[in-house]
Amino acid sequence: MNIAGQYNEQQVAAAFSRQAGGFDEYDAGNTIISYKRNRVREHVLRYMPPQGSILELNAGTGIDAIWFAQNGYRVHATDIAEGMQEKLREKVRLRGMEDMVTAELCSFTELDTLKERGPFDLIYSNFAGLNCTAELDRVLKSFWPLLRPGGQVSLVILPRFCIWETLMLFRGKFRTAFRRWGSGRRGARSHVEGHYFRCWYYSPSYVTRQLGDDYELLSLEGLCTLVPPSYIEGFAEKHPVAWRVLRVLENKWKARWPWRAAGDYYIISLRKK
């Protein structure tokens, strides 16, 4: 990793460590985040065996890791933010789940250090953690030795085009409307809790191309295509009828073109051949 990449990673770690204190409260109080988590989990479990081992990237405070463990899976939860890892370890200890969830500070670009932890049945990354690296090609190529034959990869990634963000053009928010399109190789400037870092946007075809013919595409779904992004807070409560209609339509069309790659995120799952 070059110096710019190391600096960006340090800023990401600092930002999300600082966010860790209020992360769970915000997550639990946002109806759209709850919808997103349920969608992602349903997608992942559609292809997973009833039990197995999971390597989770950008695990945050362990919301998903705890949920998977409660459903019979062993999870090795990694992150680069020490603050997030502290919250995760505390949850695991309080629930007496040390035999089901382990935690480790680990960068996306250092996954080769986890070979002795595997092989895993699933490599999982939720809510755009992988958009925080300019080296996604390197990260994806490191999955192969960590997965069992027939193992699954399930990723939730920000694409280069989002319907809801593009519509911000009509509200005069030009920077928001075009930030994904114009990010290019340098990435787009983002900030969390006063820390600035860069993120990059990747199409589903980029992911499948980097993983290559050694993986079979299982499913591709758009997430928050018609349902608004979770940062539009209070939408479900202020517009209950629209919320119900958009949710029904998105669930119906999630895997169809163009909706499968035009949301705030997409969910993609592949299987190692």
MILOLUM-677558 format. One line per field, with one value per residue: residue in three letters; residue number from 0; y, z, x of N, C-alpha, C in turn. Coordinates in Angstrom, 2 decimals, decimal comma. Layout:
# residues N
residu: c(ALA;...)
num: c(NUM;...)
nv: c(Y;...)
nw: c(Z;...)
nu: c(X;...)
cav: c(Y;...)
caw: c(Z;...)
cau: c(X;...)
cv: c(Y;...)
cw: c(Z;...)
cu: c(X;...)
***
This chain:
# residues 273
residu: c(MET;ASN;ILE;ALA;GLY;GLN;TYR;ASN;GLU;GLN;GLN;VAL;ALA;ALA;ALA;PHE;SER;ARG;GLN;ALA;GLY;GLY;PHE;ASP;GLU;TYR;ASP;ALA;GLY;ASN;THR;ILE;ILE;SER;TYR;LYS;ARG;ASN;ARG;VAL;ARG;GLU;HIS;VAL;LEU;ARG;TYR;MET;PRO;PRO;GLN;GLY;SER;ILE;LEU;GLU;LEU;ASN;ALA;GLY;THR;GLY;ILE;ASP;ALA;ILE;TRP;PHE;ALA;GLN;ASN;GLY;TYR;ARG;VAL;HIS;ALA;THR;ASP;ILE;ALA;GLU;GLY;MET;GLN;GLU;LYS;LEU;ARG;GLU;LYS;VAL;ARG;LEU;ARG;GLY;MET;GLU;ASP;MET;VAL;THR;ALA;GLU;LEU;CYS;SER;PHE;THR;GLU;LEU;ASP;THR;LEU;LYS;GLU;ARG;GLY;PRO;PHE;ASP;LEU;ILE;TYR;SER;ASN;PHE;ALA;GLY;LEU;ASN;CYS;THR;ALA;GLU;LEU;ASP;ARG;VAL;LEU;LYS;SER;PHE;TRP;PRO;LEU;LEU;ARG;PRO;GLY;GLY;GLN;VAL;SER;LEU;VAL;ILE;LEU;PRO;ARG;PHE;CYS;ILE;TRP;GLU;THR;LEU;MET;LEU;PHE;ARG;GLY;LYS;PHE;ARG;THR;ALA;PHE;ARG;ARG;TRP;GLY;SER;GLY;ARG;ARG;GLY;ALA;ARG;SER;HIS;VAL;GLU;GLY;HIS;TYR;PHE;ARG;CYS;TRP;TYR;TYR;SER;PRO;SER;TYR;VAL;THR;ARG;GLN;LEU;GLY;ASP;ASP;TYR;GLU;LEU;LEU;SER;LEU;GLU;GLY;LEU;CYS;THR;LEU;VAL;PRO;PRO;SER;TYR;ILE;GLU;GLY;PHE;ALA;GLU;LYS;HIS;PRO;VAL;ALA;TRP;ARG;VAL;LEU;ARG;VAL;LEU;GLU;ASN;LYS;TRP;LYS;ALA;ARG;TRP;PRO;TRP;ARG;ALA;ALA;GLY;ASP;TYR;TYR;ILE;ILE;SER;LEU;ARG;LYS;LYS)
num: c(0;1;2;3;4;5;6;7;8;9;10;11;12;13;14;15;16;17;18;19;20;21;22;23;24;25;26;27;28;29;30;31;32;33;34;35;36;37;38;39;40;41;42;43;44;45;46;47;48;49;50;51;52;53;54;55;56;57;58;59;60;61;62;63;64;65;66;67;68;69;70;71;72;73;74;75;76;77;78;79;80;81;82;83;84;85;86;87;88;89;90;91;92;93;94;95;96;97;98;99;100;101;102;103;104;105;106;107;108;109;110;111;112;113;114;115;116;117;118;119;120;121;122;123;124;125;126;127;128;129;130;131;132;133;134;135;136;137;138;139;140;141;142;143;144;145;146;147;148;149;150;151;152;153;154;155;156;157;158;159;160;161;162;163;164;165;166;167;168;169;170;171;172;173;174;175;176;177;178;179;180;181;182;183;184;185;186;187;188;189;190;191;192;193;194;195;196;197;198;199;200;201;202;203;204;205;206;207;208;209;210;211;212;213;214;215;216;217;218;219;220;221;222;223;224;225;226;227;228;229;230;231;232;233;234;235;236;237;238;239;240;241;242;243;244;245;246;247;248;249;250;251;252;253;254;255;256;257;258;259;260;261;262;263;264;265;266;267;268;269;270;271;272)
nv: c(-1,20;2,25;5,49;7,37;5,69;4,48;6,70;7,41;5,17;5,39;7,69;6,82;4,84;6,43;8,07;6,28;5,04;7,12;7,45;5,25;5,30;6,32;4,77;2,38;3,24;5,12;3,45;1,61;3,27;4,00;3,51;2,85;1,85;-0,49;-1,84;-2,17;-3,82;-6,15;-6,89;-7,44;-9,56;-11,54;-11,99;-13,00;-15,38;-16,89;-18,47;-19,70;-22,49;-24,09;-23,84;-22,62;-20,99;-17,59;-14,91;-11,69;-8,53;-5,08;-4,96;-3,29;-2,34;-4,85;-5,59;-7,18;-9,42;-10,45;-11,10;-13,08;-15,01;-15,61;-17,02;-19,39;-19,34;-19,22;-16,48;-14,52;-11,42;-8,58;-5,37;-2,02;-0,02;0,81;1,72;0,73;-2,02;-2,31;-1,87;-4,06;-6,26;-5,88;-6,34;-9,04;-10,21;-9,56;-11,05;-13,57;-14,90;-15,72;-18,09;-18,13;-15,72;-14,04;-11,43;-9,06;-6,62;-5,63;-4,84;-4,45;-4,92;-6,69;-9,26;-11,68;-12,43;-13,82;-16,45;-18,74;-18,66;-19,52;-22,23;-20,30;-20,34;-18,19;-14,96;-11,76;-8,48;-5,60;-2,69;-0,89;-0,76;-1,63;0,33;2,12;1,72;2,10;-0,05;-2,25;-4,28;-5,74;-6,58;-8,24;-10,28;-11,53;-13,17;-15,85;-17,97;-17,96;-19,00;-21,89;-24,57;-24,01;-22,02;-18,84;-15,44;-12,42;-9,17;-5,73;-2,87;0,49;1,74;3,34;4,89;6,33;6,51;8,13;9,97;11,28;12,61;14,71;16,78;18,35;19,75;21,52;20,57;20,05;18,99;16,70;15,30;14,58;13,42;10,73;10,07;11,67;10,84;9,13;7,90;9,11;9,11;10,09;12,85;12,38;12,61;11,83;12,37;14,62;13,81;13,55;11,65;9,52;7,93;5,30;4,31;1,43;-0,65;-3,46;-5,08;-4,62;-5,95;-8,66;-9,02;-8,76;-10,90;-12,99;-15,98;-17,96;-17,84;-18,15;-16,24;-15,66;-13,97;-10,66;-7,66;-4,56;-2,08;0,16;1,53;2,38;2,72;5,28;6,45;5,83;8,13;10,05;10,97;9,92;9,55;7,26;7,51;10,02;9,80;7,47;5,98;6,26;5,10;2,39;1,66;2,11;0,34;-2,15;-2,16;-1,99;-4,39;-6,12;-5,57;-5,68;-7,33;-6,88;-5,39;-1,85;-1,65;-3,24;-2,28;0,40;1,60;3,08;1,30;-1,92;-5,42;-8,16;-11,55;-14,31;-17,53;-19,61;-21,68)
nw: c(0,00;-0,83;0,37;0,36;0,43;2,94;4,61;4,08;5,08;7,79;8,43;7,96;9,94;12,25;12,01;12,15;14,55;16,28;15,80;16,94;19,53;19,45;17,52;17,56;18,74;16,88;14,65;15,51;15,75;13,23;10,75;8,04;7,95;9,40;7,60;5,52;6,71;7,20;4,57;3,55;5,18;4,62;1,95;2,12;3,63;1,96;0,40;2,07;4,06;6,93;9,16;9,79;9,03;9,21;7,76;8,57;7,18;7,87;10,32;12,22;15,12;15,62;15,08;13,00;13,28;15,84;15,38;13,37;14,84;16,79;15,25;14,76;13,48;13,30;13,74;12,55;13,21;11,68;11,58;10,98;12,76;15,95;17,96;17,16;17,32;20,06;21,10;19,92;21,10;23,75;23,63;22,87;25,10;27,17;26,39;26,58;24,33;23,36;22,23;19,79;18,43;17,33;17,36;15,49;14,74;11,52;8,31;5,08;3,11;4,17;4,39;3,89;6,16;7,62;6,98;8,56;10,14;8,64;6,55;5,38;5,24;4,30;3,12;4,13;3,74;4,80;4,04;2,57;3,43;1,89;0,00;0,95;0,16;-2,33;-3,48;-4,24;-6,12;-5,38;-2,83;-3,42;-4,88;-2,88;-1,59;-2,42;-1,23;1,32;1,38;1,56;-0,87;-2,83;-1,16;-0,12;-1,22;-0,07;-0,61;0,13;-1,60;-2,66;-5,70;-8,85;-9,74;-8,48;-8,10;-6,28;-5,33;-7,70;-8,27;-6,54;-7,94;-8,79;-6,57;-6,36;-5,32;-6,44;-6,06;-4,50;-6,26;-8,35;-7,28;-7,29;-9,98;-10,78;-9,35;-10,07;-10,37;-8,21;-6,23;-4,07;-1,86;1,50;4,74;8,21;11,46;11,65;10,48;7,48;4,51;1,64;-0,69;-2,95;-5,87;-7,11;-9,77;-10,22;-12,29;-12,18;-9,82;-10,44;-12,60;-11,48;-9,66;-11,40;-13,51;-11,66;-9,88;-9,36;-10,18;-7,93;-7,12;-7,69;-6,40;-6,18;-3,61;-1,72;-3,98;-4,90;-2,37;-0,16;0,61;3,83;5,05;4,59;6,87;8,88;6,85;6,50;8,66;8,29;5,82;5,54;3,75;1,21;1,92;2,37;-0,20;-1,85;-0,68;-1,21;-4,04;-4,49;-3,35;-5,13;-7,60;-7,21;-8,27;-10,95;-14,11;-14,59;-11,89;-10,23;-10,09;-9,49;-7,09;-3,78;-2,72;-3,85;-3,49;-3,72;-4,41;-4,68;-5,60;-4,81;-7,14)
nu: c(0,85;0,55;1,76;-0,33;-2,55;-2,18;-2,44;-5,11;-6,43;-5,79;-7,23;-9,83;-10,04;-9,79;-12,04;-14,25;-13,79;-14,27;-16,96;-18,08;-19,21;-21,88;-23,02;-24,64;-27,03;-27,99;-28,27;-30,24;-32,43;-33,25;-35,50;-35,15;-32,55;-32,95;-34,61;-32,75;-30,79;-32,29;-32,90;-30,33;-29,48;-31,40;-30,80;-28,15;-28,47;-29,97;-28,38;-26,59;-25,39;-27,05;-25,34;-22,03;-18,85;-17,86;-16,11;-16,03;-15,74;-14,97;-16,56;-17,62;-19,46;-20,32;-22,95;-24,07;-22,41;-23,05;-25,72;-25,56;-24,13;-26,01;-27,69;-26,44;-23,93;-20,35;-18,26;-15,61;-14,74;-13,63;-11,99;-10,76;-10,98;-10,31;-12,04;-14,55;-14,01;-13,61;-16,19;-17,47;-16,12;-16,87;-19,66;-19,68;-18,45;-20,29;-22,47;-21,54;-20,44;-18,01;-17,12;-18,32;-17,95;-15,15;-12,67;-10,70;-8,28;-7,77;-6,66;-8,24;-6,37;-4,62;-5,46;-4,31;-3,00;-4,78;-5,04;-4,63;-6,82;-8,92;-10,19;-13,07;-16,69;-18,05;-17,30;-17,89;-19,12;-20,60;-22,62;-20,89;-18,20;-16,05;-15,84;-14,08;-11,52;-9,00;-7,98;-9,56;-9,44;-7,16;-7,98;-10,21;-8,99;-7,60;-9,36;-9,61;-7,82;-8,87;-11,36;-13,48;-13,86;-16,69;-17,43;-18,86;-19,16;-20,35;-21,23;-21,82;-22,07;-21,32;-22,49;-21,55;-23,61;-26,53;-29,94;-31,45;-29,52;-28,81;-31,17;-31,00;-30,05;-32,18;-32,79;-30,85;-28,47;-25,75;-23,18;-23,63;-25,29;-23,60;-21,33;-20,57;-20,31;-18,20;-16,00;-13,84;-10,43;-9,21;-11,05;-13,81;-14,24;-14,95;-16,50;-16,56;-17,51;-15,80;-13,43;-11,67;-11,68;-11,13;-13,34;-14,29;-16,16;-17,77;-18,74;-21,04;-20,08;-17,37;-16,64;-17,29;-15,61;-13,04;-13,00;-13,33;-13,47;-13,41;-15,39;-18,90;-21,69;-24,24;-26,36;-27,61;-28,65;-30,37;-30,22;-31,99;-33,02;-35,59;-36,75;-35,78;-32,39;-30,85;-29,95;-31,83;-33,55;-36,29;-38,12;-39,80;-41,53;-42,70;-43,93;-45,80;-47,47;-46,25;-43,81;-44,54;-45,45;-43,16;-41,37;-42,60;-42,51;-39,73;-38,84;-40,02;-38,84;-36,09;-34,04;-34,08;-33,13;-33,19;-32,79;-31,24;-28,68;-28,72;-29,12;-28,66;-26,92;-25,64;-26,28;-24,26;-23,68;-21,50;-20,22;-17,51;-15,96)
cav: c(0,00;3,47;6,41;7,95;4,67;4,33;7,88;7,31;4,12;5,95;8,62;6,01;4,22;7,47;8,53;5,30;4,84;8,21;7,27;4,01;5,53;6,50;4,05;1,43;3,98;5,67;2,32;1,03;4,22;4,37;2,48;2,43;0,98;-1,80;-2,46;-2,56;-4,96;-7,33;-7,27;-8,03;-10,86;-12,48;-12,29;-13,84;-16,70;-17,61;-19,38;-20,26;-23,66;-23,70;-23,47;-22,43;-19,97;-16,33;-13,84;-10,42;-7,35;-3,86;-5,49;-2,24;-2,68;-6,25;-5,80;-8,36;-10,57;-11,00;-11,68;-14,35;-15,95;-16,05;-17,92;-20,62;-19,21;-18,73;-15,27;-13,80;-10,07;-7,72;-3,94;-1,25;1,01;0,26;2,04;-0,23;-3,32;-2,29;-2,07;-5,43;-7,17;-5,71;-7,04;-10,48;-10,60;-9,45;-12,11;-14,87;-15,49;-15,80;-19,29;-17,95;-14,50;-13,55;-10,11;-8,77;-5,46;-6,12;-4,08;-5,20;-5,24;-7,61;-10,45;-12,88;-12,79;-14,56;-17,79;-19,77;-18,57;-20,15;-21,56;-19,85;-20,61;-16,92;-13,67;-10,86;-7,07;-4,88;-1,24;-0,06;-0,68;-1,83;1,55;2,95;1,39;2,23;-1,30;-3,31;-5,40;-6,51;-7,19;-9,32;-11,38;-12,20;-14,01;-17,25;-18,94;-17,87;-19,64;-23,30;-24,83;-23,79;-20,91;-17,73;-14,05;-11,52;-7,81;-4,62;-1,88;1,68;1,79;4,65;5,64;6,16;7,29;9,15;11,05;12,04;13,48;15,89;17,83;19,22;20,55;22,39;19,96;19,52;18,18;15,39;14,63;14,11;13,02;9,37;10,06;12,39;10,46;8,63;7,16;9,80;8,91;11,25;13,28;12,09;12,90;11,27;12,83;15,58;13,24;13,50;10,55;9,35;6,65;4,99;3,66;0,28;-1,29;-4,91;-5,72;-4,53;-7,02;-9,95;-9,08;-8,98;-12,25;-13,83;-17,20;-18,90;-17,64;-18,17;-15,22;-16,21;-12,99;-9,24;-6,90;-3,18;-1,78;1,58;2,06;3,13;3,15;6,29;6,15;5,99;9,48;10,85;10,50;10,16;9,40;6,23;8,00;11,20;9,43;6,02;5,35;6,20;4,13;1,04;1,42;2,02;-0,89;-3,26;-2,11;-2,33;-5,83;-6,82;-5,29;-5,54;-8,07;-6,57;-4,22;-1,30;-1,43;-4,03;-1,59;1,84;2,02;3,62;0,16;-3,19;-6,62;-9,16;-12,81;-15,21;-18,78;-20,14;-22,94)
caw: c(0,00;-0,89;1,50;0,31;0,89;4,38;5,27;3,97;6,00;9,13;8,60;8,07;11,27;13,25;11,86;12,61;15,98;16,96;15,61;17,58;20,74;19,19;16,31;17,76;19,00;15,61;13,81;16,01;15,64;11,84;10,12;6,75;8,23;9,77;6,34;4,78;7,37;6,95;3,17;3,37;5,86;3,84;0,75;2,46;4,11;0,86;-0,21;3,10;4,82;8,24;10,05;9,07;9,54;8,46;7,93;8,32;6,99;8,39;11,18;13,07;16,52;15,72;14,98;12,16;13,83;16,93;14,80;12,74;15,89;17,41;14,30;14,63;12,70;13,94;13,02;12,86;12,85;11,52;11,30;11,22;13,75;17,30;18,72;16,78;17,87;21,52;21,30;19,53;22,13;24,94;23,38;22,89;26,48;27,95;25,96;26,73;23,00;22,92;21,42;18,49;17,76;17,63;16,77;15,16;13,92;10,28;7,10;3,89;2,29;4,92;4,66;3,79;7,51;8,27;6,39;9,59;10,73;7,73;5,52;5,77;4,35;3,79;3,36;4,19;4,02;4,72;4,07;1,84;3,97;0,82;-0,78;1,59;-0,37;-3,76;-3,91;-4,16;-6,93;-4,53;-1,76;-3,98;-5,27;-1,68;-1,02;-2,86;-0,26;2,59;1,23;1,22;-2,16;-2,68;-0,23;-0,63;-1,01;-0,10;-0,41;-0,06;-2,15;-3,30;-7,14;-9,40;-10,04;-7,51;-8,53;-5,29;-5,30;-8,94;-8,16;-5,76;-8,92;-8,87;-5,34;-6,41;-4,64;-7,58;-5,62;-4,11;-7,45;-9,29;-6,62;-7,67;-11,38;-10,99;-8,37;-10,80;-9,65;-6,97;-5,24;-3,64;-0,49;2,44;6,12;9,32;12,78;11,52;9,80;6,04;3,83;0,29;-0,99;-4,37;-6,23;-7,96;-10,40;-10,08;-13,30;-11,69;-8,84;-11,12;-13,46;-10,64;-9,11;-12,56;-13,81;-10,54;-9,05;-10,01;-9,66;-7,36;-7,13;-7,65;-6,07;-5,77;-2,25;-1,67;-5,32;-4,76;-0,97;-0,06;1,47;5,26;5,54;4,52;8,14;9,17;5,67;6,74;9,64;7,75;4,61;5,72;2,56;0,22;2,42;2,12;-1,64;-2,37;-0,16;-1,97;-5,40;-4,50;-3,09;-6,33;-8,74;-6,74;-9,08;-12,37;-14,69;-14,14;-10,45;-9,48;-9,98;-9,50;-5,76;-2,94;-2,68;-4,39;-2,77;-4,69;-3,85;-5,62;-5,00;-5,30;-7,86)
cau: c(0,00;1,35;1,61;-1,67;-3,47;-2,01;-3,03;-6,57;-6,86;-5,69;-8,34;-11,04;-10,02;-10,05;-13,43;-15,23;-13,56;-14,96;-18,39;-18,52;-19,99;-23,31;-23,39;-25,74;-28,26;-28,47;-28,66;-31,49;-33,52;-33,49;-36,34;-34,61;-31,41;-33,51;-35,02;-31,55;-30,16;-33,12;-32,71;-29,00;-29,43;-32,21;-30,02;-27,00;-28,89;-30,61;-27,42;-25,71;-25,86;-27,60;-24,25;-20,78;-17,93;-17,94;-15,13;-16,70;-14,91;-15,60;-17,63;-18,20;-19,70;-20,71;-24,41;-24,30;-21,68;-23,86;-26,94;-25,19;-23,78;-27,26;-28,34;-25,68;-22,70;-19,14;-17,86;-14,37;-15,15;-12,46;-12,22;-9,53;-11,29;-10,19;-13,25;-15,58;-13,63;-13,84;-17,63;-17,78;-15,61;-17,71;-20,93;-19,42;-18,19;-21,52;-23,39;-20,90;-20,41;-16,62;-16,90;-18,98;-17,48;-13,81;-12,47;-9,30;-7,97;-7,14;-6,96;-8,65;-5,22;-3,77;-6,26;-3,48;-2,56;-5,86;-5,15;-4,72;-8,16;-9,86;-11,00;-14,39;-17,81;-18,55;-16,65;-19,05;-18,86;-21,87;-22,75;-19,91;-16,86;-15,08;-15,70;-13,06;-10,20;-8,76;-7,36;-10,54;-8,97;-6,25;-8,77;-11,01;-8,11;-7,10;-10,41;-9,56;-7,28;-9,58;-12,67;-13,60;-14,52;-18,12;-17,66;-19,66;-18,78;-21,51;-20,73;-22,75;-21,15;-21,88;-22,17;-21,21;-24,84;-27,62;-31,10;-31,81;-28,52;-28,90;-32,34;-30,63;-29,81;-33,35;-32,82;-29,69;-27,33;-25,01;-22,05;-24,17;-25,85;-22,58;-20,09;-20,16;-19,90;-16,94;-14,99;-12,68;-9,39;-8,84;-12,09;-14,59;-13,94;-16,02;-16,10;-17,33;-17,03;-14,72;-12,27;-11,86;-11,02;-11,64;-13,97;-14,37;-17,41;-17,47;-19,89;-21,07;-19,23;-15,99;-16,46;-17,29;-14,42;-11,86;-13,05;-13,05;-14,22;-13,31;-16,57;-20,22;-22,60;-25,46;-27,44;-27,30;-29,86;-30,24;-30,67;-32,34;-33,22;-36,84;-36,69;-34,72;-31,25;-31,15;-29,64;-33,07;-34,08;-37,70;-39,00;-40,82;-42,50;-43,40;-44,66;-46,02;-48,05;-45,17;-42,84;-45,05;-45,50;-41,79;-40,78;-43,18;-41,99;-38,31;-38,70;-40,48;-37,97;-34,71;-33,06;-34,30;-32,47;-31,91;-32,85;-30,25;-27,39;-28,98;-29,51;-27,61;-26,01;-26,10;-25,85;-23,82;-23,19;-20,86;-19,76;-16,23;-16,16)
cv: c(1,25;4,39;7,02;6,96;4,46;5,49;7,81;6,29;4,62;6,89;7,88;5,40;5,23;7,92;7,55;4,89;5,90;8,06;6,12;4,24;5,64;5,69;3,17;2,14;4,55;4,56;1,79;1,96;4,60;3,25;1,96;1,56;-0,42;-2,56;-2,97;-3,80;-6,24;-7,82;-7,99;-9,42;-11,91;-12,91;-13,28;-15,26;-17,52;-18,70;-20,08;-21,55;-23,23;-23,29;-23,30;-21,34;-18,77;-15,47;-12,54;-9,30;-6,12;-4,20;-4,44;-2,68;-4,10;-6,53;-7,05;-9,59;-11,24;-11,70;-13,02;-15,40;-16,48;-17,02;-19,11;-20,55;-18,74;-17,60;-14,78;-12,39;-9,14;-6,29;-3,25;-0,18;0,40;0,53;1,09;-1,61;-3,40;-2,53;-3,51;-6,42;-7,09;-6,45;-8,55;-10,97;-10,59;-10,56;-13,51;-15,62;-15,66;-17,02;-19,16;-16,75;-14,16;-12,25;-9,85;-7,49;-5,94;-5,28;-5,01;-5,71;-6,18;-8,92;-11,74;-13,33;-13,65;-16,00;-18,88;-19,75;-19,35;-21,63;-21,28;-20,27;-19,35;-15,81;-12,60;-9,43;-6,29;-3,37;-0,47;0,11;-0,78;-0,62;2,48;2,59;1,61;0,95;-2,47;-4,51;-6,32;-7,25;-8,40;-10,52;-12,15;-13,14;-15,51;-18,20;-18,94;-18,61;-21,13;-23,44;-24,75;-22,68;-19,70;-16,39;-13,22;-10,13;-6,80;-3,39;-0,70;1,68;3,21;5,50;5,31;7,08;8,44;10,29;11,90;13,00;14,73;17,07;18,84;20,03;21,47;21,85;19,25;18,62;16,77;14,61;13,99;13,55;11,62;9,35;10,65;11,94;9,94;7,89;7,80;9,58;10,21;11,57;13,05;12,48;12,29;11,79;13,73;15,07;13,09;12,36;10,43;7,98;6,53;4,21;2,60;-0,34;-2,80;-5,62;-5,66;-5,69;-8,37;-10,11;-9,38;-10,39;-13,30;-15,08;-18,23;-18,80;-17,64;-17,09;-15,88;-15,23;-11,58;-8,48;-5,46;-2,99;-0,27;2,18;2,95;3,60;4,16;5,84;6,48;7,36;10,45;10,43;10,85;9,97;8,41;6,71;9,17;10,84;7,93;5,32;5,19;5,16;2,70;0,72;1,23;0,74;-2,10;-3,31;-2,49;-3,83;-6,65;-6,71;-5,34;-6,21;-7,81;-5,40;-3,13;-1,20;-2,14;-3,32;-0,07;2,37;2,73;2,57;-0,91;-4,30;-7,65;-10,38;-13,69;-16,44;-19,21;-21,50;-24,02)
cw: c(0,00;0,28;1,53;0,81;2,40;5,13;5,24;4,96;7,45;9,42;8,75;9,47;12,35;13,21;12,48;14,07;16,77;16,87;16,45;18,77;20,51;18,04;16,50;17,99;17,72;14,71;14,22;15,80;14,23;11,12;8,82;6,94;8,61;8,53;5,58;5,40;7,11;5,52;2,97;3,99;5,11;2,59;1,07;2,81;3,03;0,30;0,81;3,69;6,21;9,26;9,23;9,70;8,61;8,79;7,58;8,24;7,43;9,27;12,09;14,51;16,70;15,62;14,15;12,74;14,94;16,37;14,14;13,78;16,58;16,52;13,93;13,86;13,59;13,09;13,51;12,31;12,84;11,22;11,49;12,28;15,15;18,14;18,42;17,38;19,38;21,83;20,99;20,62;23,40;24,79;23,48;24,31;27,31;27,61;26,13;25,42;22,46;22,05;20,02;17,71;18,25;16,88;16,53;14,35;12,68;9,10;5,98;3,11;3,00;5,22;4,56;5,16;8,23;7,77;7,43;10,30;9,91;7,59;6,02;4,76;3,70;4,11;3,14;4,50;3,78;4,62;3,68;2,49;2,88;-0,09;-0,20;1,15;-1,87;-4,35;-3,82;-5,01;-6,12;-3,43;-2,29;-4,36;-4,07;-1,07;-1,26;-1,81;1,08;2,57;0,99;-0,21;-1,97;-1,71;-0,92;-0,30;-1,10;0,30;-0,66;-0,37;-2,73;-4,78;-7,59;-9,73;-9,00;-7,91;-7,56;-5,25;-6,56;-8,91;-7,32;-6,67;-8,94;-7,60;-5,27;-5,72;-5,67;-7,15;-5,22;-5,33;-8,30;-8,63;-7,02;-9,10;-11,56;-10,09;-9,02;-9,93;-8,32;-5,87;-4,90;-2,18;0,39;3,84;7,10;10,60;12,66;10,86;8,31;5,43;2,44;0,15;-2,50;-4,65;-7,29;-8,50;-10,11;-11,07;-12,91;-10,73;-9,54;-12,00;-12,64;-10,05;-10,21;-12,65;-12,69;-9,61;-9,91;-9,37;-9,19;-7,47;-7,08;-7,44;-5,76;-4,36;-2,11;-3,07;-5,31;-3,31;-0,83;0,80;2,92;5,79;5,34;5,73;8,29;8,01;5,93;7,69;9,10;6,57;4,63;4,49;1,48;0,63;2,12;0,63;-2,21;-1,91;-0,94;-3,38;-5,46;-4,28;-4,32;-7,46;-8,42;-7,63;-10,58;-12,82;-14,88;-12,62;-9,69;-9,33;-9,92;-8,13;-5,03;-2,78;-3,67;-3,50;-3,82;-3,97;-4,96;-4,86;-5,64;-5,93;-7,32)
cu: c(0,89;1,03;0,20;-2,71;-3,40;-2,65;-4,56;-7,12;-6,81;-6,86;-9,66;-11,14;-10,35;-11,50;-14,41;-15,00;-14,32;-16,48;-18,95;-19,44;-21,48;-23,85;-24,62;-27,06;-28,84;-28,99;-30,04;-32,68;-33,90;-34,24;-35,74;-33,37;-31,89;-33,96;-33,81;-30,91;-30,97;-32,97;-31,39;-28,94;-30,23;-31,46;-28,90;-27,44;-29,59;-29,68;-26,52;-26,27;-26,32;-26,54;-22,99;-19,96;-17,93;-16,73;-15,85;-15,67;-15,70;-16,81;-18,25;-18,34;-20,25;-22,19;-24,71;-23,61;-22,48;-25,09;-26,63;-24,85;-25,03;-28,02;-27,44;-24,38;-21,54;-18,58;-16,50;-14,57;-13,94;-12,88;-10,88;-9,74;-11,28;-11,43;-14,38;-15,27;-13,85;-15,32;-18,02;-17,35;-16,45;-19,03;-20,74;-19,22;-19,48;-22,51;-22,80;-20,78;-18,99;-16,34;-17,48;-18,45;-16,08;-13,59;-10,99;-9,21;-7,22;-7,60;-7,44;-7,44;-4,24;-4,50;-5,45;-2,97;-3,60;-5,98;-5,32;-6,07;-9,18;-9,61;-12,42;-15,44;-18,34;-17,58;-17,71;-18,61;-20,14;-21,64;-21,49;-18,56;-15,80;-14,93;-14,63;-11,65;-10,15;-8,21;-8,34;-10,13;-8,07;-7,01;-9,54;-10,15;-7,57;-8,13;-10,18;-9,00;-8,01;-10,91;-12,55;-14,11;-16,04;-18,46;-18,26;-19,01;-20,05;-21,06;-21,83;-21,91;-21,93;-21,51;-21,87;-22,43;-25,89;-28,76;-31,39;-30,79;-28,60;-30,08;-32,07;-30,29;-30,95;-33,58;-31,60;-28,46;-26,46;-23,85;-22,51;-24,62;-24,77;-21,32;-19,62;-19,62;-18,51;-15,81;-13,71;-11,68;-9,02;-9,87;-12,80;-14,27;-15,16;-15,55;-17,09;-16,70;-15,80;-13,46;-12,58;-11,05;-11,65;-12,30;-14,15;-15,64;-17,14;-18,76;-19,89;-20,16;-17,76;-15,70;-16,37;-16,06;-13,17;-11,84;-12,88;-13,91;-14,17;-14,51;-17,83;-21,10;-23,89;-26,62;-26,88;-28,60;-29,51;-30,81;-30,81;-32,28;-34,47;-37,04;-35,56;-33,56;-31,55;-30,79;-30,80;-33,90;-35,56;-38,64;-40,13;-41,91;-43,32;-44,29;-44,97;-46,58;-46,98;-44,12;-43,28;-45,03;-44,09;-41,11;-41,29;-42,59;-40,51;-38,11;-39,10;-39,46;-36,48;-33,67;-33,20;-33,44;-33,51;-31,77;-31,74;-28,91;-27,54;-29,39;-28,39;-26,51;-26,49;-25,56;-25,47;-23,27;-22,65;-20,40;-18,44;-16,45;-15,22)
***
